[in-house]
Amino acid sequence: MNMETPHRTPARTGLLLINLGTPDAPTAGAIRRYLRQFLSDRRVVEFPRALWLAVLYLFILPFRPRRLVHAYEKVWTARGSPLLAISRDQQQALASTFGADVVVGLAMSYGEPSIENALAELESAGVRRMLVLPMYPQYSGTTTAAAFDALFAALRQRRWMPELRTIGSYHDDAAHIEALATSIESWWQAHGRGEHLLISFHSIPRAYVEAGDPYFCQCQKTARLLAARLGLETGAWSVSFQSRLGRQPWLMPYSDIVIPQLATARGVRRLDVVCPGFSADCLETLEEVAIRYAADFAAAGGETLRYIPALNAQPVHIAALAELCRQHLQGWLETPAEDAAEIAARLQRVEAIGPTLDSPSLR
C-alpha cells in the first residue's frame, strides 16, 4: 500500500450522471444481455421473484431480443446507441461548463459504462465529494431509486467512500421547464406548429403508484407547468403514457390508443408529440414514437405526427442542468482548491511522521 498516493491528490468535487442503459450493439445477443440485467432488477419488476424469473428466462429472453433487433437497427447511429452518444455529449458539455471545478462522470444503471467503472474514474481523479444526478426529471422507484440502489451497492465495495449528495427529481424545476418550453418553441419556429400537443411519458404499472410511487403526480405537474409556460389552452394539449409491457394495468391513458383516437375522434391532422420524461432520445422516443406511433397516426387518417426531440445536449438543457447542479453543490464549489504548495507541505508532514503502522503487510 502506497501511503503517499492519497496525500498527493487534491480533493475534488465530482458530478455523476446516471441514465438507464443500452445494449452494446443492435444484436440479439447484446440486447439479451441488457434485458437480462434490466429486467432482473427488483425495482423494475415487483412480481413474486420465482414466478417472474421463470417468465423472464422461459418466455422473454429467448424471444424478445430477436424481435427488438430491427427496432434498434432503425435508430442505431455511426456513434452507436443514440442514448449513449447523447449522454456522452451531455457529459462533455457539462464538463466544459464547470471546467476544473467539477469532474463529470457518466454511468448507466445497466450495461456500460457501469457505475463501478465510473466511480473508479472519479476516484482516480481525486473526487472526494460527489453529486449524483439520475437523468430522470420525474422520480420513480423503477428508475431513480434503481440508480441509487446500484450506486450504493457499488459504494459498499469501496474502502474510502466520498461525501455524497443526490438529486431525486427535477420535474418542476423552473429552469428545466423553461428549457423544455424554449426547445418546443424553437422547434415550432423551424417546422410550424401542429394542431395538438401530446405530452407522452413512459408508463409504469399502476400498482407501483398505488403503493406510493410519486411518478404519476410528477408527470402531471411537469405537463401542467409546461402547458402553462407555452400558453396552451385547454384542449390544445393532453397527457398520455407509453411503453407499457405485459397485461397488468399501467398508467393511462395509453399513448398508442390516444394517438389514433386524436385522428379519428378529434379530427387532428397534424399532431406534435413531446416526451419530457426522457432527458435523451432513445429507442422509446426515436423508434416507438417517431416511427411506430407516426405510422399508427397515419393509418388512422392523420396527416403527420411530428416528434419534437428530447432536450439532449442542447445548450438550453445544459444550462438548466448546470444551474440545478450548482444549487445542490453549494458549499462545495466555494471550498478553495488545494494548490501545489499545500500538497507539498502535506507530503512533508507524511514523510516526517514516517512508517508508523504496525502491520507488516502495510509497511
MARGU-800876 format. One record per residue (C-alpha): residue number from 1; residue in one letter; chain; x, y negated, z negated. Coordinates in steps of 0.25 Angstrom, whole numbers, padded with zeros to 4 digits, m for minus. Example, Ala and Ser with C-alpha at 12.3 -4.5 7.8 and 13.67 -1.06 7.14 Angstrom:
+-----+------+-----+-------+-------+-------+
: seq : type : mol :    px :    py :    pz :
+-----+------+-----+-------+-------+-------+
:   1 :    a :   A :  0049 :  0018 : m0031 :
:   2 :    s :   A :  0055 :  0004 : m0029 :
+-----+------+-----+-------+-------+-------+
REM end
This chain:
+-----+------+-----+-------+-------+-------+
: seq : type : mol :    px :    py :    pz :
+-----+------+-----+-------+-------+-------+
:   1 :    m :   A :  0000 :  0000 :  0000 :
:   2 :    n :   A :  0006 : m0013 :  0004 :
:   3 :    m :   A :  0002 : m0023 : m0007 :
:   4 :    e :   A :  0007 : m0035 :  0001 :
:   5 :    t :   A : m0003 : m0033 :  0012 :
:   6 :    p :   A : m0016 : m0039 :  0006 :
:   7 :    h :   A : m0008 : m0051 :  0000 :
:   8 :    r :   A : m0002 : m0055 :  0014 :
:   9 :    t :   A : m0016 : m0057 :  0020 :
:  10 :    p :   A : m0025 : m0069 :  0017 :
:  11 :    a :   A : m0039 : m0066 :  0012 :
:  12 :    r :   A : m0048 : m0070 :  0023 :
:  13 :    t :   A : m0063 : m0071 :  0026 :
:  14 :    g :   A : m0070 : m0061 :  0035 :
:  15 :    l :   A : m0083 : m0060 :  0043 :
:  16 :    l :   A : m0088 : m0047 :  0047 :
:  17 :    l :   A : m0099 : m0046 :  0057 :
:  18 :    i :   A : m0107 : m0033 :  0058 :
:  19 :    n :   A : m0116 : m0028 :  0069 :
:  20 :    l :   A : m0123 : m0015 :  0071 :
:  21 :    g :   A : m0114 : m0008 :  0080 :
:  22 :    t :   A : m0114 : m0002 :  0094 :
:  23 :    p :   A : m0109 :  0011 :  0102 :
:  24 :    d :   A : m0095 :  0010 :  0107 :
:  25 :    a :   A : m0100 :  0013 :  0121 :
:  26 :    p :   A : m0113 :  0015 :  0129 :
:  27 :    t :   A : m0111 :  0031 :  0128 :
:  28 :    a :   A : m0120 :  0041 :  0121 :
:  29 :    g :   A : m0108 :  0045 :  0112 :
:  30 :    a :   A : m0105 :  0031 :  0107 :
:  31 :    i :   A : m0120 :  0028 :  0105 :
:  32 :    r :   A : m0122 :  0041 :  0098 :
:  33 :    r :   A : m0110 :  0037 :  0088 :
:  34 :    y :   A : m0116 :  0024 :  0086 :
:  35 :    l :   A : m0130 :  0029 :  0084 :
:  36 :    r :   A : m0125 :  0039 :  0074 :
:  37 :    q :   A : m0119 :  0029 :  0065 :
:  38 :    f :   A : m0130 :  0019 :  0066 :
:  39 :    l :   A : m0142 :  0028 :  0064 :
:  40 :    s :   A : m0135 :  0035 :  0053 :
:  41 :    d :   A : m0135 :  0023 :  0045 :
:  42 :    r :   A : m0146 :  0024 :  0033 :
:  43 :    r :   A : m0148 :  0009 :  0034 :
:  44 :    v :   A : m0153 :  0010 :  0049 :
:  45 :    v :   A : m0161 :  0023 :  0047 :
:  46 :    e :   A : m0168 :  0025 :  0034 :
:  47 :    f :   A : m0175 :  0038 :  0037 :
:  48 :    p :   A : m0172 :  0050 :  0028 :
:  49 :    r :   A : m0158 :  0054 :  0031 :
:  50 :    a :   A : m0158 :  0068 :  0034 :
:  51 :    l :   A : m0170 :  0066 :  0044 :
:  52 :    w :   A : m0164 :  0054 :  0050 :
:  53 :    l :   A : m0151 :  0061 :  0053 :
:  54 :    a :   A : m0158 :  0073 :  0059 :
:  55 :    v :   A : m0165 :  0063 :  0069 :
:  56 :    l :   A : m0153 :  0056 :  0071 :
:  57 :    y :   A : m0144 :  0067 :  0075 :
:  58 :    l :   A : m0154 :  0076 :  0082 :
:  59 :    f :   A : m0163 :  0066 :  0089 :
:  60 :    i :   A : m0156 :  0053 :  0090 :
:  61 :    l :   A : m0141 :  0054 :  0092 :
:  62 :    p :   A : m0142 :  0066 :  0102 :
:  63 :    f :   A : m0151 :  0058 :  0112 :
:  64 :    r :   A : m0152 :  0043 :  0109 :
:  65 :    p :   A : m0137 :  0039 :  0112 :
:  66 :    r :   A : m0139 :  0044 :  0127 :
:  67 :    r :   A : m0152 :  0036 :  0128 :
:  68 :    l :   A : m0144 :  0024 :  0124 :
:  69 :    v :   A : m0133 :  0025 :  0133 :
:  70 :    h :   A : m0140 :  0018 :  0145 :
:  71 :    a :   A : m0145 :  0007 :  0135 :
:  72 :    y :   A : m0131 :  0004 :  0130 :
:  73 :    e :   A : m0125 :  0004 :  0144 :
:  74 :    k :   A : m0134 : m0007 :  0148 :
:  75 :    v :   A : m0129 : m0016 :  0138 :
:  76 :    w :   A : m0114 : m0012 :  0137 :
:  77 :    t :   A : m0104 : m0023 :  0141 :
:  78 :    a :   A : m0090 : m0023 :  0146 :
:  79 :    r :   A : m0086 : m0026 :  0132 :
:  80 :    g :   A : m0094 : m0014 :  0127 :
:  81 :    s :   A : m0106 : m0015 :  0117 :
:  82 :    p :   A : m0113 : m0029 :  0118 :
:  83 :    l :   A : m0115 : m0029 :  0103 :
:  84 :    l :   A : m0100 : m0026 :  0100 :
:  85 :    a :   A : m0096 : m0036 :  0111 :
:  86 :    i :   A : m0105 : m0047 :  0106 :
:  87 :    s :   A : m0101 : m0044 :  0091 :
:  88 :    r :   A : m0086 : m0046 :  0094 :
:  89 :    d :   A : m0090 : m0059 :  0101 :
:  90 :    q :   A : m0097 : m0063 :  0089 :
:  91 :    q :   A : m0085 : m0059 :  0080 :
:  92 :    q :   A : m0075 : m0067 :  0089 :
:  93 :    a :   A : m0084 : m0079 :  0089 :
:  94 :    l :   A : m0085 : m0079 :  0074 :
:  95 :    a :   A : m0070 : m0077 :  0072 :
:  96 :    s :   A : m0068 : m0089 :  0081 :
:  97 :    t :   A : m0078 : m0097 :  0073 :
:  98 :    f :   A : m0072 : m0094 :  0060 :
:  99 :    g :   A : m0057 : m0094 :  0064 :
: 100 :    a :   A : m0047 : m0090 :  0054 :
: 101 :    d :   A : m0057 : m0092 :  0043 :
: 102 :    v :   A : m0065 : m0079 :  0045 :
: 103 :    v :   A : m0061 : m0065 :  0050 :
: 104 :    v :   A : m0072 : m0060 :  0058 :
: 105 :    g :   A : m0074 : m0045 :  0059 :
: 106 :    l :   A : m0085 : m0037 :  0067 :
: 107 :    a :   A : m0091 : m0023 :  0063 :
: 108 :    m :   A : m0102 : m0014 :  0067 :
: 109 :    s :   A : m0111 : m0006 :  0057 :
: 110 :    y :   A : m0110 :  0005 :  0067 :
: 111 :    g :   A : m0099 :  0008 :  0077 :
: 112 :    e :   A : m0087 : m0001 :  0080 :
: 113 :    p :   A : m0081 : m0010 :  0075 :
: 114 :    s :   A : m0084 : m0003 :  0062 :
: 115 :    i :   A : m0086 : m0011 :  0049 :
: 116 :    e :   A : m0074 : m0003 :  0043 :
: 117 :    n :   A : m0065 : m0008 :  0054 :
: 118 :    a :   A : m0070 : m0022 :  0053 :
: 119 :    l :   A : m0067 : m0022 :  0038 :
: 120 :    a :   A : m0053 : m0017 :  0041 :
: 121 :    e :   A : m0050 : m0028 :  0051 :
: 122 :    l :   A : m0056 : m0039 :  0042 :
: 123 :    e :   A : m0047 : m0033 :  0030 :
: 124 :    s :   A : m0035 : m0033 :  0038 :
: 125 :    a :   A : m0037 : m0048 :  0042 :
: 126 :    g :   A : m0037 : m0051 :  0027 :
: 127 :    v :   A : m0052 : m0053 :  0025 :
: 128 :    r :   A : m0056 : m0053 :  0010 :
: 129 :    r :   A : m0069 : m0060 :  0011 :
: 130 :    m :   A : m0079 : m0055 :  0021 :
: 131 :    l :   A : m0093 : m0060 :  0026 :
: 132 :    v :   A : m0101 : m0049 :  0033 :
: 133 :    l :   A : m0111 : m0053 :  0043 :
: 134 :    p :   A : m0120 : m0042 :  0049 :
: 135 :    m :   A : m0125 : m0047 :  0062 :
: 136 :    y :   A : m0139 : m0045 :  0060 :
: 137 :    p :   A : m0147 : m0058 :  0057 :
: 138 :    q :   A : m0159 : m0051 :  0051 :
: 139 :    y :   A : m0155 : m0041 :  0039 :
: 140 :    s :   A : m0159 : m0027 :  0040 :
: 141 :    g :   A : m0155 : m0015 :  0032 :
: 142 :    t :   A : m0153 : m0008 :  0045 :
: 143 :    t :   A : m0142 : m0018 :  0050 :
: 144 :    t :   A : m0137 : m0028 :  0040 :
: 145 :    a :   A : m0137 : m0018 :  0028 :
: 146 :    a :   A : m0132 : m0007 :  0036 :
: 147 :    a :   A : m0120 : m0016 :  0040 :
: 148 :    f :   A : m0118 : m0019 :  0025 :
: 149 :    d :   A : m0118 : m0004 :  0022 :
: 150 :    a :   A : m0107 : m0001 :  0032 :
: 151 :    l :   A : m0099 : m0013 :  0027 :
: 152 :    f :   A : m0100 : m0009 :  0012 :
: 153 :    a :   A : m0097 :  0005 :  0016 :
: 154 :    a :   A : m0084 :  0001 :  0023 :
: 155 :    l :   A : m0080 : m0009 :  0012 :
: 156 :    r :   A : m0081 :  0002 :  0002 :
: 157 :    q :   A : m0069 :  0009 :  0008 :
: 158 :    r :   A : m0061 : m0004 :  0007 :
: 159 :    r :   A : m0051 : m0006 : m0005 :
: 160 :    w :   A : m0052 : m0021 : m0005 :
: 161 :    m :   A : m0066 : m0026 : m0002 :
: 162 :    p :   A : m0067 : m0040 :  0003 :
: 163 :    e :   A : m0077 : m0050 : m0003 :
: 164 :    l :   A : m0090 : m0049 :  0005 :
: 165 :    r :   A : m0101 : m0057 :  0009 :
: 166 :    t :   A : m0113 : m0053 :  0018 :
: 167 :    i :   A : m0124 : m0059 :  0027 :
: 168 :    g :   A : m0137 : m0051 :  0026 :
: 169 :    s :   A : m0144 : m0059 :  0037 :
: 170 :    y :   A : m0145 : m0072 :  0044 :
: 171 :    h :   A : m0159 : m0071 :  0050 :
: 172 :    d :   A : m0163 : m0085 :  0046 :
: 173 :    d :   A : m0150 : m0092 :  0047 :
: 174 :    a :   A : m0152 : m0105 :  0053 :
: 175 :    a :   A : m0140 : m0105 :  0062 :
: 176 :    h :   A : m0144 : m0091 :  0067 :
: 177 :    i :   A : m0158 : m0095 :  0070 :
: 178 :    e :   A : m0152 : m0107 :  0077 :
: 179 :    a :   A : m0143 : m0099 :  0085 :
: 180 :    l :   A : m0154 : m0090 :  0089 :
: 181 :    a :   A : m0162 : m0101 :  0094 :
: 182 :    t :   A : m0151 : m0108 :  0101 :
: 183 :    s :   A : m0148 : m0095 :  0108 :
: 184 :    i :   A : m0162 : m0093 :  0113 :
: 185 :    e :   A : m0164 : m0108 :  0117 :
: 186 :    s :   A : m0151 : m0107 :  0125 :
: 187 :    w :   A : m0156 : m0094 :  0132 :
: 188 :    w :   A : m0169 : m0101 :  0135 :
: 189 :    q :   A : m0162 : m0113 :  0141 :
: 190 :    a :   A : m0154 : m0104 :  0150 :
: 191 :    h :   A : m0165 : m0094 :  0154 :
: 192 :    g :   A : m0178 : m0100 :  0151 :
: 193 :    r :   A : m0188 : m0097 :  0140 :
: 194 :    g :   A : m0197 : m0085 :  0140 :
: 195 :    e :   A : m0212 : m0085 :  0136 :
: 196 :    h :   A : m0210 : m0078 :  0123 :
: 197 :    l :   A : m0198 : m0075 :  0114 :
: 198 :    l :   A : m0198 : m0061 :  0108 :
: 199 :    i :   A : m0189 : m0061 :  0095 :
: 200 :    s :   A : m0185 : m0046 :  0094 :
: 201 :    f :   A : m0178 : m0040 :  0082 :
: 202 :    h :   A : m0172 : m0026 :  0080 :
: 203 :    s :   A : m0183 : m0018 :  0073 :
: 204 :    i :   A : m0181 : m0009 :  0061 :
: 205 :    p :   A : m0190 :  0001 :  0054 :
: 206 :    r :   A : m0202 : m0006 :  0047 :
: 207 :    a :   A : m0199 :  0003 :  0035 :
: 208 :    y :   A : m0186 : m0004 :  0033 :
: 209 :    v :   A : m0193 : m0018 :  0032 :
: 210 :    e :   A : m0204 : m0012 :  0023 :
: 211 :    a :   A : m0192 : m0007 :  0014 :
: 212 :    g :   A : m0187 : m0021 :  0012 :
: 213 :    d :   A : m0178 : m0024 :  0025 :
: 214 :    p :   A : m0179 : m0039 :  0028 :
: 215 :    y :   A : m0177 : m0038 :  0042 :
: 216 :    f :   A : m0191 : m0040 :  0048 :
: 217 :    c :   A : m0193 : m0053 :  0040 :
: 218 :    q :   A : m0179 : m0058 :  0044 :
: 219 :    c :   A : m0182 : m0055 :  0059 :
: 220 :    q :   A : m0195 : m0063 :  0058 :
: 221 :    k :   A : m0188 : m0074 :  0051 :
: 222 :    t :   A : m0178 : m0075 :  0062 :
: 223 :    a :   A : m0188 : m0075 :  0073 :
: 224 :    r :   A : m0197 : m0085 :  0066 :
: 225 :    l :   A : m0185 : m0095 :  0064 :
: 226 :    l :   A : m0180 : m0093 :  0078 :
: 227 :    a :   A : m0194 : m0095 :  0084 :
: 228 :    a :   A : m0196 : m0108 :  0075 :
: 229 :    r :   A : m0182 : m0113 :  0080 :
: 230 :    l :   A : m0185 : m0111 :  0094 :
: 231 :    g :   A : m0199 : m0118 :  0093 :
: 232 :    l :   A : m0207 : m0106 :  0097 :
: 233 :    e :   A : m0222 : m0106 :  0096 :
: 234 :    t :   A : m0230 : m0094 :  0090 :
: 235 :    g :   A : m0232 : m0084 :  0101 :
: 236 :    a :   A : m0219 : m0088 :  0109 :
: 237 :    w :   A : m0211 : m0078 :  0101 :
: 238 :    s :   A : m0212 : m0065 :  0094 :
: 239 :    v :   A : m0204 : m0055 :  0086 :
: 240 :    s :   A : m0202 : m0040 :  0089 :
: 241 :    f :   A : m0193 : m0029 :  0085 :
: 242 :    q :   A : m0185 : m0020 :  0094 :
: 243 :    s :   A : m0177 : m0007 :  0094 :
: 244 :    r :   A : m0185 :  0002 :  0085 :
: 245 :    l :   A : m0182 :  0017 :  0085 :
: 246 :    g :   A : m0190 :  0029 :  0081 :
: 247 :    r :   A : m0205 :  0030 :  0077 :
: 248 :    q :   A : m0205 :  0023 :  0063 :
: 249 :    p :   A : m0211 :  0009 :  0063 :
: 250 :    w :   A : m0201 : m0002 :  0065 :
: 251 :    l :   A : m0203 : m0017 :  0064 :
: 252 :    m :   A : m0213 : m0022 :  0074 :
: 253 :    p :   A : m0217 : m0027 :  0084 :
: 254 :    y :   A : m0208 : m0019 :  0093 :
: 255 :    s :   A : m0201 : m0027 :  0104 :
: 256 :    d :   A : m0203 : m0016 :  0114 :
: 257 :    i :   A : m0218 : m0017 :  0112 :
: 258 :    v :   A : m0219 : m0032 :  0111 :
: 259 :    i :   A : m0211 : m0035 :  0123 :
: 260 :    p :   A : m0221 : m0028 :  0133 :
: 261 :    q :   A : m0233 : m0034 :  0126 :
: 262 :    l :   A : m0228 : m0048 :  0127 :
: 263 :    a :   A : m0229 : m0046 :  0142 :
: 264 :    t :   A : m0242 : m0038 :  0143 :
: 265 :    a :   A : m0250 : m0045 :  0131 :
: 266 :    r :   A : m0244 : m0059 :  0131 :
: 267 :    g :   A : m0240 : m0060 :  0146 :
: 268 :    v :   A : m0226 : m0065 :  0143 :
: 269 :    r :   A : m0218 : m0065 :  0155 :
: 270 :    r :   A : m0204 : m0070 :  0150 :
: 271 :    l :   A : m0200 : m0064 :  0137 :
: 272 :    d :   A : m0188 : m0068 :  0129 :
: 273 :    v :   A : m0182 : m0059 :  0118 :
: 274 :    v :   A : m0172 : m0062 :  0108 :
: 275 :    c :   A : m0167 : m0053 :  0097 :
: 276 :    p :   A : m0161 : m0061 :  0085 :
: 277 :    g :   A : m0159 : m0049 :  0077 :
: 278 :    f :   A : m0147 : m0046 :  0086 :
: 279 :    s :   A : m0134 : m0054 :  0084 :
: 280 :    a :   A : m0128 : m0048 :  0096 :
: 281 :    d :   A : m0134 : m0042 :  0108 :
: 282 :    c :   A : m0134 : m0026 :  0109 :
: 283 :    l :   A : m0142 : m0014 :  0114 :
: 284 :    e :   A : m0155 : m0019 :  0108 :
: 285 :    t :   A : m0155 : m0032 :  0114 :
: 286 :    l :   A : m0148 : m0030 :  0127 :
: 287 :    e :   A : m0154 : m0017 :  0131 :
: 288 :    e :   A : m0167 : m0015 :  0123 :
: 289 :    v :   A : m0172 : m0030 :  0124 :
: 290 :    a :   A : m0165 : m0036 :  0136 :
: 291 :    i :   A : m0167 : m0023 :  0145 :
: 292 :    r :   A : m0177 : m0014 :  0140 :
: 293 :    y :   A : m0187 : m0024 :  0134 :
: 294 :    a :   A : m0186 : m0032 :  0146 :
: 295 :    a :   A : m0190 : m0020 :  0155 :
: 296 :    d :   A : m0202 : m0018 :  0146 :
: 297 :    f :   A : m0206 : m0032 :  0147 :
: 298 :    a :   A : m0205 : m0032 :  0162 :
: 299 :    a :   A : m0213 : m0019 :  0163 :
: 300 :    a :   A : m0224 : m0025 :  0154 :
: 301 :    g :   A : m0225 : m0037 :  0164 :
: 302 :    g :   A : m0216 : m0047 :  0158 :
: 303 :    e :   A : m0207 : m0055 :  0168 :
: 304 :    t :   A : m0194 : m0055 :  0160 :
: 305 :    l :   A : m0189 : m0052 :  0146 :
: 306 :    r :   A : m0176 : m0060 :  0143 :
: 307 :    y :   A : m0168 : m0056 :  0131 :
: 308 :    i :   A : m0161 : m0068 :  0124 :
: 309 :    p :   A : m0147 : m0063 :  0120 :
: 310 :    a :   A : m0143 : m0062 :  0105 :
: 311 :    l :   A : m0134 : m0073 :  0099 :
: 312 :    n :   A : m0122 : m0064 :  0101 :
: 313 :    a :   A : m0109 : m0073 :  0101 :
: 314 :    q :   A : m0116 : m0086 :  0106 :
: 315 :    p :   A : m0109 : m0098 :  0099 :
: 316 :    v :   A : m0122 : m0102 :  0092 :
: 317 :    h :   A : m0123 : m0088 :  0086 :
: 318 :    i :   A : m0108 : m0088 :  0081 :
: 319 :    a :   A : m0110 : m0102 :  0075 :
: 320 :    a :   A : m0122 : m0097 :  0068 :
: 321 :    l :   A : m0115 : m0085 :  0063 :
: 322 :    a :   A : m0103 : m0093 :  0059 :
: 323 :    e :   A : m0112 : m0102 :  0051 :
: 324 :    l :   A : m0119 : m0091 :  0044 :
: 325 :    c :   A : m0105 : m0085 :  0040 :
: 326 :    r :   A : m0100 : m0098 :  0035 :
: 327 :    q :   A : m0112 : m0099 :  0025 :
: 328 :    h :   A : m0108 : m0085 :  0020 :
: 329 :    l :   A : m0093 : m0088 :  0020 :
: 330 :    q :   A : m0094 : m0100 :  0011 :
: 331 :    g :   A : m0083 : m0100 :  0001 :
: 332 :    w :   A : m0074 : m0090 :  0008 :
: 333 :    l :   A : m0071 : m0099 :  0020 :
: 334 :    e :   A : m0068 : m0110 :  0010 :
: 335 :    t :   A : m0057 : m0102 :  0004 :
: 336 :    p :   A : m0043 : m0107 :  0009 :
: 337 :    a :   A : m0036 : m0096 :  0017 :
: 338 :    e :   A : m0022 : m0092 :  0011 :
: 339 :    d :   A : m0010 : m0097 :  0019 :
: 340 :    a :   A :  0003 : m0091 :  0021 :
: 341 :    a :   A :  0009 : m0097 :  0009 :
: 342 :    e :   A : m0001 : m0091 : m0001 :
: 343 :    i :   A :  0000 : m0077 :  0005 :
: 344 :    a :   A :  0016 : m0078 :  0004 :
: 345 :    a :   A :  0014 : m0083 : m0011 :
: 346 :    r :   A :  0005 : m0071 : m0013 :
: 347 :    l :   A :  0015 : m0061 : m0007 :
: 348 :    q :   A :  0026 : m0067 : m0016 :
: 349 :    r :   A :  0017 : m0064 : m0028 :
: 350 :    v :   A :  0015 : m0050 : m0024 :
: 351 :    e :   A :  0030 : m0048 : m0022 :
: 352 :    a :   A :  0033 : m0054 : m0035 :
: 353 :    i :   A :  0023 : m0044 : m0042 :
: 354 :    g :   A :  0029 : m0032 : m0035 :
: 355 :    p :   A :  0025 : m0018 : m0035 :
: 356 :    t :   A :  0016 : m0017 : m0048 :
: 357 :    l :   A :  0007 : m0005 : m0044 :
: 358 :    d :   A :  0010 :  0007 : m0052 :
: 359 :    s :   A :  0004 :  0018 : m0042 :
: 360 :    p :   A :  0016 :  0023 : m0033 :
: 361 :    s :   A :  0006 :  0024 : m0022 :
: 362 :    l :   A :  0005 :  0009 : m0022 :
: 363 :    r :   A :  0019 :  0005 : m0023 :
+-----+------+-----+-------+-------+-------+
REM end
